[in-house]
Amino acid sequence: MTVIHQDDVIQSVADALQYISYYHPKDFIDAMHQAYQREENPAARDAIAQILINSRMCATGHRPICQDTGIVTVFAHIGMNVRWEGDMSLDDMINEGVRRAYRHPDNVLRASILADPDGKRRNTGDNTPAIIHHKLVPGDTVEIHVAAKGGGSEAKSKFAMLNPSDNVVDWVLEQLPKMGAGWCPPGMLGIGIGGTAEKAMTLAKESLLDPIDIQELQARGAADRAEELRLELFDKVNKSGIGAQGLGGLTTVLDIKVKDYPTHAANKPVAIIPNCAATRHIHFTLDGNGTAQLPVPKMEDWPEIAWEVDDNVRRVNLDEVTAEDVQSWQPGDTVLLSGKLLTGRDAAHKRMVDMLAKGEPLPVDMRGRFIYYVGPVDPVGNEVVGPAGPTTATRMDKFTRTMLEQTGLLGMVGKAERGSMAIEAIRDNKAVYLMAVGGAAYLVAQAIKKARVVGFEDLGMEAIYEFEVEDMPVTVAVDSQGESVHQTGPARWKEIIAAQV
């Protein structure tokens, strides 16, 4: 009989969450580096470079890989011969570990969990509660898988109850364009097949905990239907040309994971859950001998890559840029932003649009300004701001026309593609949308030299800030004519890849 102490569970969960906030798994780094080396699209290669540079910086500085430090998911396999020493339930132990991790003073993690999800949506303040799955298994240890899943990639999850004769590969490929690039490729797709609706989703999530090993599978060949699907989908998804950050290119996924389970004869439940470029998970075992000992990675595990500024890069002073200036910008152009940049995301946009409808003045004049869709991590030490990467821009699409037409806003910065509604508003108002790389939050934060709250302070990380930035790297994603690089890029690279086969 193994005795597992309550404090060991709490501290191990806390340590694991701190660990994965700044250390990518080595298999992920290796796969991303391989993708960087073979990428032929300059824009996609640049995006992957930023992700790798950001990862190394975070490993060195022990600061979050992404500003969205995730919703915590835990899979606990509890040995039947284990006895517990403590007065808390296992769920309470895990949640106390989450609480300690996210409040750690040396590496503050952003609390993103909201209670009353269809009501007041009040932030719980400590990122609890976690999503916890338990399994009672033979043995005398407790195995715990801890993951922190970003909301942008989680929002792109898909589920369908297919007919038994329907083709899973066809359905997955049909979903890809609907997912867009908000899940921050290149990453992984976890696919669950079978069971019931909730079982398929759990299988998809659990599959993402496995290491990247598609190259080994390609070398030895498939042993069952799940592995056949992995190989077929890996090939076809990468031939889609979606590429890094949806810019077009050779690598859309680093791996495909498939788990299946027996199901009812009348059903074929299928789920897709993507994992983004901020892949964060770790597994540890408690055997009664204290807290989990997590391996410290070697800095040699990270490739040394220098971010190269193209000779044709545009340097833009946000304090002087005009409407006429932005009309000369072309999709795919690299732009380095300097000057004063406003921020605002979901809650701020909702409040601003409500105020405009009531004829109330906004807390800041937005005429001729740019707004950055971001909810940064709190700073520590002498930081101006914590990691501050972009959030998914499509969530602001329904606010875009009102903001452009009623505030004089000139441009926006966010993550991934814009929907047709926003593109039409951008075109009609001769505005522009710029894309920052998702998964490079700490790198982006280095470009922010000053930060102050200028509106809606009560919204916390969703308040309106004014950043002063210097050479913040972005890409022109939608120009003033409404041309989107997320539409033209993947289409062109799909043709290029097809011609190479």
C-alpha positions in Angstrom: 0.0 0.0 0.0 1.5 3.3 -1.2 0.7 6.4 0.8 0.3 9.6 -1.3 0.5 12.8 0.7 -1.8 15.6 -0.1 0.9 18.2 -0.1 2.9 16.2 -2.7 0.0 16.3 -5.1 -0.6 20.0 -4.6 3.1 21.0 -5.0 3.7 18.6 -8.0 0.7 20.1 -9.9 1.9 23.6 -9.1 5.4 22.8 -10.2 4.2 21.1 -13.4 2.1 24.1 -14.4 5.0 26.5 -13.8 7.3 24.2 -15.8 5.0 23.9 -18.8 4.4 27.6 -18.9 7.9 28.2 -20.1 9.3 24.9 -21.3 8.1 23.4 -24.6 8.4 19.6 -24.8 11.6 18.6 -26.6 9.7 16.6 -29.2 7.8 19.7 -30.1 10.9 21.8 -30.4 12.6 19.2 -32.6 9.5 18.9 -34.9 9.2 22.7 -35.2 12.9 23.1 -36.0 12.5 20.5 -38.8 9.5 22.4 -40.1 11.6 25.6 -40.1 14.4 23.9 -42.0 12.2 22.6 -44.8 9.9 25.6 -45.1 10.0 27.4 -48.5 7.4 30.1 -47.9 9.4 33.1 -46.4 6.4 34.4 -44.4 5.7 31.0 -42.9 9.4 30.4 -42.2 9.6 33.8 -40.5 6.6 32.9 -38.3 8.2 29.6 -37.3 11.4 31.4 -36.5 9.6 33.7 -34.2 8.0 30.8 -32.4 11.3 29.0 -31.9 13.1 32.2 -30.8 10.2 32.9 -28.4 10.4 29.4 -27.0 14.1 29.7 -26.2 13.6 33.1 -24.6 10.9 31.7 -22.4 13.0 28.7 -21.4 15.8 31.0 -20.4 13.7 33.7 -18.7 11.1 31.4 -17.1 8.2 33.5 -18.5 5.1 32.3 -20.3 5.3 31.0 -23.9 1.9 32.6 -24.6 -0.1 35.3 -22.9 -3.0 32.8 -22.8 -1.7 30.6 -20.1 -4.5 28.2 -20.7 -7.3 26.3 -19.0 -5.8 23.5 -17.0 -6.8 19.9 -18.0 -5.7 17.0 -15.8 -5.8 13.2 -16.5 -5.2 11.3 -13.2 -4.7 7.5 -13.2 -5.0 6.4 -9.6 -3.5 3.0 -8.5 -6.0 0.8 -6.6 -3.4 0.2 -3.9 -2.9 3.8 -3.1 -3.9 5.3 0.3 -4.3 9.1 0.6 -2.9 11.1 3.5 -4.8 14.4 3.8 -8.2 15.9 4.3 -8.9 17.2 0.7 -10.6 15.5 -2.2 -8.3 14.8 -5.2 -10.1 17.5 -7.2 -9.4 20.0 -4.4 -5.8 19.0 -4.2 -5.4 19.6 -8.0 -7.2 22.9 -7.9 -5.0 24.1 -5.0 -2.0 23.2 -7.1 -3.5 25.3 -10.0 -4.1 28.2 -7.6 -0.5 28.2 -6.3 1.0 27.9 -9.8 -1.0 30.8 -11.3 -0.3 33.1 -8.3 3.4 32.4 -8.2 5.0 35.8 -7.7 8.2 35.1 -9.8 6.2 34.0 -12.9 2.7 35.3 -12.8 0.3 33.3 -15.1 -2.8 34.9 -16.5 -6.0 33.8 -14.9 -8.5 33.3 -17.7 -11.3 31.1 -16.2 -14.7 32.7 -15.8 -17.5 31.5 -13.5 -21.1 31.9 -14.6 -20.2 31.3 -18.3 -23.5 32.5 -19.8 -24.0 35.2 -17.2 -21.7 37.8 -15.5 -18.6 35.8 -16.6 -16.7 36.7 -13.5 -13.0 35.8 -13.4 -12.3 33.4 -10.6 -8.9 35.1 -10.2 -6.7 32.0 -9.9 -7.5 30.0 -13.0 -9.5 27.4 -11.1 -11.3 25.1 -11.5 -9.4 22.7 -13.7 -11.0 20.2 -16.0 -10.2 16.9 -14.3 -10.5 13.3 -15.5 -10.0 10.3 -13.2 -9.3 6.7 -13.9 -8.9 3.9 -11.3 -6.2 1.5 -12.4 -4.3 -1.5 -11.0 -1.1 -0.5 -9.2 0.4 1.5 -6.3 1.3 4.8 -7.9 -0.6 7.9 -9.2 0.1 9.0 -12.7 -0.9 12.6 -13.6 -0.9 14.3 -17.0 -1.1 18.1 -16.7 -1.9 20.3 -19.7 -2.6 24.0 -20.2 -4.8 24.6 -23.2 -5.2 28.0 -24.9 -8.7 29.3 -25.6 -7.9 30.2 -29.2 -7.1 26.6 -30.2 -9.8 25.2 -28.0 -12.4 27.4 -29.8 -11.6 25.6 -33.1 -12.6 22.2 -31.8 -15.1 20.3 -33.9 -17.5 17.4 -33.3 -19.9 15.5 -35.5 -22.0 12.4 -35.2 -21.3 10.8 -38.6 -23.2 8.1 -40.3 -21.5 4.7 -40.0 -20.6 4.8 -43.7 -19.2 8.3 -43.7 -15.5 8.8 -44.3 -13.6 10.3 -41.4 -10.8 11.7 -43.5 -13.2 13.5 -45.8 -14.9 15.0 -42.7 -11.7 16.2 -41.1 -10.5 17.8 -44.4 -13.9 19.5 -44.7 -13.5 21.1 -41.2 -10.0 22.5 -41.8 -11.1 25.6 -43.8 -13.7 26.2 -41.1 -11.1 26.2 -38.4 -9.1 28.9 -40.1 -5.7 29.7 -38.5 -6.9 30.8 -35.1 -5.5 27.5 -33.6 -2.0 28.8 -34.4 -0.6 26.2 -36.8 1.8 24.5 -37.0 0.6 22.3 -34.2 -1.2 19.0 -33.8 -4.7 17.7 -34.4 -6.1 15.3 -31.9 -8.9 13.1 -33.2 -11.2 11.0 -31.2 -13.4 8.4 -32.8 -16.1 6.2 -31.2 -17.7 5.8 -27.8 -20.4 8.5 -27.3 -20.3 12.3 -28.0 -18.4 13.1 -24.7 -16.1 10.1 -25.0 -15.0 11.1 -28.5 -14.1 14.6 -27.3 -12.2 13.2 -24.3 -10.3 10.8 -26.6 -9.3 13.7 -28.9 -8.0 15.8 -25.9 -6.1 12.9 -24.4 -4.4 12.0 -27.7 -2.7 15.4 -27.6 -0.7 14.3 -24.6 1.3 11.7 -26.6 4.7 12.7 -28.0 5.3 13.7 -31.6 6.3 10.5 -33.4 4.8 10.7 -36.9 8.2 10.1 -38.5 8.7 6.8 -36.6 5.2 5.8 -37.7 6.0 6.6 -41.3 9.2 4.5 -41.1 7.6 1.4 -39.6 4.1 1.6 -41.2 0.6 1.4 -39.8 -0.4 -1.5 -37.5 -4.1 -0.6 -37.2 -6.9 1.7 -38.6 -6.1 4.5 -36.2 -2.5 4.6 -37.4 -3.6 4.4 -41.1 -5.7 7.5 -40.4 -2.8 9.3 -38.8 -0.6 8.7 -41.9 -3.3 9.6 -44.4 -4.4 12.8 -42.6 -0.8 14.0 -41.9 -0.1 13.8 -45.6 -3.3 15.4 -46.8 -3.5 18.1 -44.1 0.0 19.3 -45.0 -0.8 19.2 -48.7 -3.7 21.7 -47.9 -1.1 24.5 -48.0 -2.5 26.3 -45.0 0.9 26.5 -43.4 2.3 28.3 -40.4 -0.2 30.8 -39.0 -2.4 30.2 -42.1 0.0 32.1 -44.3 0.6 29.2 -46.7 3.4 26.8 -46.6 4.6 23.2 -46.4 3.8 22.5 -42.7 0.3 22.8 -41.2 0.6 20.0 -38.7 3.6 18.5 -36.9 1.6 15.4 -36.1 -1.8 13.9 -36.2 -3.0 11.9 -33.2 -5.9 9.4 -33.3 -7.6 7.5 -30.4 -10.6 5.3 -30.9 -13.1 3.4 -28.7 -15.9 0.9 -29.4 -19.2 2.6 -30.3 -22.9 1.9 -31.0 -23.7 0.2 -34.3 -25.8 3.2 -35.3 -23.2 5.9 -34.5 -19.8 7.2 -35.6 -18.9 10.1 -33.2 -15.8 12.0 -34.3 -14.1 14.9 -32.6 -11.2 17.2 -33.6 -9.3 19.2 -31.0 -6.2 21.1 -32.2 -3.1 21.9 -30.2 -1.5 25.2 -31.0 2.1 26.4 -31.2 2.0 26.9 -27.4 1.9 23.1 -26.8 2.1 22.7 -23.0 1.9 19.3 -21.2 3.9 17.0 -18.9 3.4 13.6 -17.3 4.7 12.7 -13.8 4.3 9.8 -11.4 3.8 10.0 -7.6 5.0 6.9 -5.7 4.9 8.1 -2.1 8.5 9.4 -2.1 7.7 13.1 -2.2 6.9 15.5 -5.0 7.5 14.8 -8.7 11.0 15.6 -9.9 10.7 17.3 -13.3 13.7 17.1 -15.7 15.4 20.4 -16.4 15.9 20.7 -20.1 19.3 21.6 -21.6 19.5 24.9 -23.6 21.2 22.9 -26.4 17.7 21.4 -27.0 16.7 24.7 -28.5 18.1 25.7 -31.9 19.8 29.1 -32.0 17.9 31.0 -34.7 18.3 34.7 -35.4 15.3 36.6 -36.5 16.2 38.2 -39.8 14.6 41.5 -40.9 13.9 41.5 -44.7 15.4 44.4 -46.6 12.0 45.3 -47.9 10.5 45.6 -44.4 8.3 48.7 -43.8 9.0 50.7 -40.7 5.9 52.5 -39.5 5.6 55.3 -37.0 2.1 54.8 -35.5 2.1 58.4 -34.2 2.4 59.8 -37.8 0.8 57.2 -40.1 -2.1 58.4 -42.2 -5.0 56.8 -44.1 -3.1 57.5 -47.3 -0.1 55.6 -46.0 -1.9 52.4 -45.3 -3.4 52.2 -48.7 0.0 51.4 -50.2 0.5 48.4 -47.9 0.3 45.0 -49.6 -0.8 41.6 -48.3 2.2 39.7 -47.0 4.3 42.8 -46.3 6.4 42.7 -43.1 5.9 45.8 -41.0 7.8 47.0 -37.9 5.5 49.1 -35.7 6.8 51.9 -33.5 4.9 54.5 -31.5 1.7 54.4 -29.5 -0.6 51.4 -29.9 -3.9 50.9 -28.2 -5.2 47.5 -26.9 -8.6 46.0 -26.6 -10.3 42.6 -26.9 -13.7 41.0 -26.4 -15.0 42.6 -23.3 -13.6 46.1 -24.2 -15.1 45.9 -27.7 -18.5 44.9 -26.3 -18.4 47.8 -23.9 -17.2 50.3 -26.5 -19.9 49.3 -29.0 -22.6 49.6 -26.2 -21.3 53.0 -25.3 -21.4 54.2 -28.9 -25.0 52.9 -29.3 -25.9 55.1 -26.3 -24.1 58.1 -27.6 -21.5 58.0 -24.7 -17.9 59.1 -25.3 -15.2 56.5 -25.3 -12.4 56.7 -22.7 -9.8 57.3 -25.5 -9.9 59.0 -28.9 -9.3 56.3 -31.6 -9.1 58.5 -34.7 -6.2 57.5 -36.8 -5.1 54.9 -34.2 -4.3 51.2 -34.3 -5.8 48.7 -31.8 -4.1 45.5 -30.7 -6.2 42.5 -29.8 -4.4 41.3 -26.6 -4.8 40.5 -23.0 -1.3 40.5 -21.6 0.2 38.6 -18.6 0.9 40.8 -15.6 4.5 42.0 -15.4 7.0 40.8 -12.9 10.2 42.5 -11.7 11.2 45.4 -14.0 9.0 44.3 -16.9 6.9 46.9 -18.6 4.3 44.2 -19.4 4.2 40.4 -19.3 4.0 38.2 -22.4 1.6 40.0 -24.8 0.9 37.9 -27.9 -2.2 38.4 -30.1 -5.6 36.9 -29.5 -7.9 35.4 -32.2 -9.1 38.3 -34.3 -12.3 36.7 -35.6 -13.9 37.2 -32.2 -13.8 41.0 -32.9 -15.3 40.6 -36.4 -18.9 41.6 -35.3 -17.6 44.8 -33.8 -15.3 45.8 -36.6 -17.6 47.9 -38.8 -18.9 49.9 -35.9 -15.4 50.6 -34.6 -14.1 51.6 -38.0 -17.0 53.8 -39.0 -17.8 55.4 -35.6 -14.4 55.9 -34.0 -12.1 56.7 -36.9 -9.9 53.6 -36.1 -7.4 53.1 -38.9 -6.1 49.6 -38.3 -6.1 46.5 -36.1 -3.5 43.9 -35.0 -4.5 40.4 -34.1 -4.0 36.7 -34.6 -5.0 34.7 -37.7 -7.6 35.4 -40.3 -10.6 37.7 -40.5 -14.0 36.6 -41.5 -15.9 38.0 -44.5 -17.9 40.4 -42.4 -14.7 42.1 -41.1 -13.0 42.0 -44.5 -15.9 43.9 -46.1 -15.8 46.5 -43.3 -12.0 46.9 -43.7 -12.4 47.3 -47.5 -15.3 49.8 -47.2 -13.4 51.9 -44.8 -9.9 51.7 -46.5 -8.5 50.3 -43.2 -6.0 47.6 -42.7 -5.6 44.4 -40.6 -2.1 43.3 -39.4 -1.2 39.9 -38.0 1.2 39.2 -35.2 2.5 35.7 -34.7 0.5 33.5 -32.2 2.9 31.6 -29.9 5.5 34.4 -29.8 4.1 36.3 -26.8 7.3 36.9 -24.9 9.2 37.9 -28.0 6.4 40.4 -28.8 6.5 41.8 -25.3 10.2 42.8 -25.8 9.0 45.4 -28.3 6.8 47.1 -25.7 8.7 49.8 -24.0 5.9 51.5 -22.0 2.4 50.5 -20.9 -0.4 52.2 -19.1 -4.1 51.6 -18.7 -6.3 54.3 -20.4 -9.7 52.8 -20.1 -11.9 50.1 -18.4 -9.4 49.3 -15.7 -12.0 47.1 -14.0 -11.7 44.6 -16.9 -8.2 43.6 -15.7 -6.2 42.0 -18.6 -9.1 43.0 -20.9 -8.7 46.7 -20.1 -7.6 49.2 -22.8 -3.9 49.8 -22.6 -1.7 52.2 -24.5 1.5 50.5 -25.4 4.6 52.3 -26.7 6.2 49.9 -29.0 9.5 49.8 -30.9 9.9 47.6 -34.0 7.0 45.3 -33.2 6.9 42.7 -36.1 3.6 42.2 -37.9 2.4 41.1 -41.3 -0.2 42.8 -43.5 -3.0 40.2 -43.5 -5.8 42.3 -45.0 -5.1 45.3 -47.1 -7.2 48.4 -47.7 -8.7 46.7 -50.8 -9.9 43.7 -48.8 -7.4 41.2 -50.1 -6.5 38.6 -47.4 -3.3 36.8 -47.3 -5.1 34.0 -45.4 -7.1 33.4 -48.6 -4.5 33.9 -51.2 -1.5 32.3 -49.4 -2.9 28.8 -48.7 -4.5 28.6 -52.1 -1.2 29.4 -53.8 0.8 27.0 -51.7 -1.7 24.2 -52.2 -1.0 24.6 -56.0 2.8 24.7 -55.4 2.7 21.5 -53.2 0.5 19.7 -55.8 3.0 20.6 -58.5 5.9 19.1 -56.5 4.2 15.7 -56.0 
